[in-house]
Amino acid sequence: MSEGHWLTSRKIVERIVVEGDLILETPACFGSSEGDSLTDMPLALDPLEGRGLLTGTSLAGALRAYLRERELGYWRVGDSSALHNRLFGRQEDDEGEQSWVITYDALSHERPQVELRDGVAIDPKTRTAERKKKFDIELLEAGTCFPLRVELLISQDQDRNALLEGLAIALQGLENGEIALGARKRRGFGQCRVTRWRVTRYDLTTPAGLLAWLDQASTPQCGSRIADLLGVKAHLDKREAFTIEATFGLDGSLLIRSGQGEANAPDMVHLHSRRNGQLVPVLSGTSLAGALRARALRIAQTVGTPEKAKPLVNDLFGLRVQSAQDEPRASRLITTETEIGSPLNLVQTRVKIDRFTGGSFPTALFSEQPVWGKRDTSIYVRITIQQPTKAHIGLALLLLKDLWTGDLPLGGEISVGRGRLKGREATLTYKCPDTTRRWTIRQQDNGLVIEGDWNRLEEFVSAFIEEVR
């Protein structure tokens, strides 16, 4: 009779504890399942002290997914021998293997400030809000800090260097700011970074090492590069992505309505978010992605047929679930939330006009506070497409052209001239496992200066046209 697996020792000979302070760079939603909340998407908070809660399951899932993408590329699944399965464990029917990494729950250092955001689904045909599709969401403000703790177990039967390299690659995602946590992370929420690590090693084959682990009394090694602290190279990267980083000016004004404000504030105020303790105007990733999706569908249906246009747009932006038969699918296109630099805040008073009399409509005087553009006002936009096809890149270039020329406005009240951008400079990067191509576009006088093989960009656009036709 064979012994149960719970009676078999894992032969742990070393424990490596990695700690760091994770700081949110954009607001994040670590959701809760509370059913009696006043908001549609409430936050998960510690019930005892009210501090923000980052569960170990959320962190472990994000680290595992990042390691898989670095190892195999986006949207690919490995077998049982893959590094991410060997490090974080796997489950196949009744068979599986336990994770060698222990991730702990983390509570924010202080009771966090909570932002309340409103969201609404936009009808792509009418460009107006859909009925019964408005919701609100609670967010932890940017700057919230969580103390992370991750523990790696080393067995005498495992490849020590492989496990260390896998852990270093996974934690590099937090070090480089390439991992987002929580809900709606593909629309700019949950961007975070760890700038300094603390690594402590415990040799469990010696009495001194075992006692040190029990007492947690050893002095850690500190540094900003986790790969150097763990003593590995961690250069594995098989991801393929196309990235647009562009800087725009603001032609006129921009108004993305905020659902909250002070009692004496104007009726409509542009969306602000807290950065470094101050409220600053931002361009939200949700607003940008919504405008891009609507214009992408319009371009694809104009150039091609609806039968081919809709599947391409759904593959790029994710499928909108409208029935029980629709299978949810994440977006390949990722947008970020960015701060608007050097804006001008002015309050504008407006009135509704009675079309019959030509005079002002009674009780219809209202005030707005959008952000206005100056000479030095700048809006940074970053768009990333994971595992793109040539058609995806061609469509993204056409979207960039519409943003650049002001033909694709952002935010609300676009019919009165708001939300139009002016292109200044853009960097296009096409990263493959074996090579990286870059293009630079700059506005100069009344023309464009393109550095790079612009014929290659034309090939991407031609591939998109062939795809939808």
Helices and strands as residue ranges (DSSP letters): G 5-7, E 12-24, E 53-54, H 56-72, H 83-88, E 90-92, E 95-97, E 101-103, E 106-107, E 114-122, E 129-140, E 145-155, H 160-175, G 185-187, E 192-203, H 207-215, E 221-223, H 226-230, E 241-251, E 253-254, E 268-269, E 272-275, E 278-283, H 285-303, H 306-317, E 333-335, E 338-341, E 344-345, E 348-353, E 360-369, E 371-372, E 378-386, H 390-405, G 414-416, E 420-431, E 436-444, E 447-451, H 454-468
